[in-house]
Amino acid sequence: MRKRRTFLLSLATSLVVAVVMQSVSLRSAQADFGADSGKAEVPAAMAEEYGAFADKAVETLEKGDGKAFRAMLSPGTIRMEQRGKGAIDMIIYERFIPFFEGFAKQHLEDQPFPTYRRIDDVKGVGFARSFYVSDGSERFYVIFILKEDGRLTVGNLMLDKKLADVR
């Protein structure tokens, strides 16, 4: 009984923190991701490959498939999470999936940019994107796709953010 109460108290505290935050992302993006400075461009083939993976990741969230999205996460990002064992799943199910509910149409303009995770210098491509929901409003997000251990992974997803917010 005590373990359950402690778990519920921890979960409630985490939810309050998540609601109070203006945007929710996995911890590593705020402190450890950066956009390469200047006018660096992403090669077209790389933008296409990484962009297709980003599309696939977002589609899992649109469908409400948190398990598939979690499987796409960067092992490095998962290792860096410090808010407790259930924090990543809570963020996926309580913030990411609801954010993509009502998805109606992807905005056609995509803004890829070179990115890296500072702590271990893993490089990738960030995408500043938006989509329209069924009520006609537009939602913005930035997704970081990394090549880690030879495979593409989601390094982070930042909700309610634009390119200017990560540069």
N, C-alpha and C positions, 0 to 999 in steps of 0.2 A: 504494500500500500504506500509506504514511504517513497519507494522508487518511482511509483506512478505519479505521486504528488510532485516530486522533484522534477520529473520529466515535464509534467503539465505546466508547472511554474516556469521552467526554462523555455518551453515552447511559447507560452503567453508573453514572456519578456521579449523573446525574439520577434514575435509578431508585432509588438508595440514598437520596437526599434525599426522594423521594416516599414511600418506605416508612417512613422515620423520622418523617415528619410525621404528626401525629395525624389531621389531615384535610387533604384536598387540594382546592384551589380555584384558579381562575385568580388571578393575583397581585392584580388590581385590587380584588377584593372585600374582602380583609383590610384594606387601607389606605384605599380610596377609596369604599366604599359605606357608607351609613348608613341607619338606619331613622328616619323622621321621629319626633321625640319626642312625648310626650303620647299622647293618645287619638285621634289623627287617624285617620279612617276612609277607606277607598277607596270611591268611589261604586260601586254595584252593577253598573252597565253596564260600567264600567272593569274591575272585578274579573272579570267574566264574559269580556270580550274578552281581557284579558291572561292570565287563567287558562286559556282555551282554547289560547292560544299556548304556555303553559308545559306543558300536557298533551301537545301535539304534540311539543315538544322532548324531553320525557321518553320518549315513545313511540319516538322515533328511537333513544334509548339502549337501551331495552328490546329493540329489534330488532337492536341491534348496528350500527346505521348511523351510524358516526362521521362520514362525509362529509356526510350530511344535517344532523347536529347542528352541525358546524363552520360550515356555510353559514348557520345561524341565529344565530351568534355576533355580538355587537356589534362593528362595525368599531373603535370606540374601545377596547374591551377588547383586541382583537387588536393594535392599535398600541401599547398600554401594556406588552405582554408583553416582559420583558427577559431571560428565561432561555434564549434561543436560538431559532432557526428552527423546530425540531421540538418544542418544549416543549408547545405547545397540543395537537398531535396525540398526543403521548405521554400527556398527561393524559387526553384523551378515551378513547384505546384501552386504557391501562393502569389507569386508576382509575374513570372515569365509567361506561363500559360494564360492567365487572365488578361495580360497585356495584349495578346494576339487574338483574343476572342473577338468575334465580329469582323474579322479580317475580310475585306471586300475586294481590294485591288492594290497590287504593289505599285508604288509610284515609280515611274519608268527611269528617273534619273538616279544613277548609282554613283557614289563617290568613293572609289577605292583609294587607299593610301598605304604606303609602306609602314609597317609597325614592328615593334619588338617588345619583348618582355625584359625589362632592365635587369632583373635579378639573375637571370641565367642566359641573357642575350639570345633567346630563341626568336627568330624572325618570322614574319608573316605578313598578312594583308588585313587591314581594317576596312570595313565598309560602313559608311554613314548612309543610312537608308531611311525611308519612310513608307508608310502604307495608309490607305484609306479604310476606315471602318464603315459599317453599314449605315451609320447616321451621317456620313459625309465628312466627318472630321479626320484629321491627319495625325498619325502618331509617328514619332521619330525614335530611332535607335541606332546604336553603333555595335557592330559585331566584329570581334577579332578572331581571325582564322590563322592558326599557326601550323607549321610543319614540325611535328615533334616525334622523335624516334621513327622517322621515315613515313609518318602518316599525318593526314590533315586532322586537326582537332579544333574545337571551339575553345579559344583562350579566355574569352569573356563575352558578355552581352550586357550592354549598358542601355537602360530604358530611358526614354525622354531626353535623349542627348543628340546633339548634332555634331558635325565635323568640328566646328569652332570650339566645342566644349572639350575636345580631346587634343587639340593642337596647342 
